[in-house]
Amino acid sequence: MTIDRTRIQQLVPHAGSMCLLDAVTEWSDAAIACTSALPGPDHPLARDRRVPAIIATEYAAQATAVHGALLEGSDQPRAGMLATLVDVQLAGAFIPEDGGTLSIRAELLGRSPAGCMYRFEVGTARTLIASGRLTVVLAEQAR
């Protein structure tokens, strides 16, 4: 079941151009896969009209936010903060601008009421752009 950008914007605390994901192509309790158009020079996180490769981690973090909302069955994003990035590998200085599609995959490594940890990969059909692990600290759920 594909989830479109409109639904994604309901599940993440980002709106407009800061919502970086275009679609969820698949998800399970253990993982999520998303896609996005490759960023252009007008991307909100571009510097000198290019998007630094480290921004791939934000694509991954947004995928994990969507995954968490889907796991919780929530219609609204849960507040959280990206706490750590570990073992991040970048293939270059910038995200390619070849007009293709980014693929974002995140695998859940552990989850508790206080937070979660994921392994992620972001790339194109030709190149792995970034990989690593991230930890998100979650705000307490309202009762």
Secondary structure as UniProt FT lines:
FT   STRAND          3..4
FT   HELIX           5..11
FT   HELIX           16..18
FT   STRAND          23..27
FT   STRAND          31..37
FT   TURN            41..42
FT   TURN            44..45
FT   TURN            48..49
FT   HELIX           53..55
FT   HELIX           56..72
FT   STRAND          80..90
FT   STRAND          101..112
FT   TURN            113..114
FT   STRAND          115..123
FT   STRAND          128..138
//
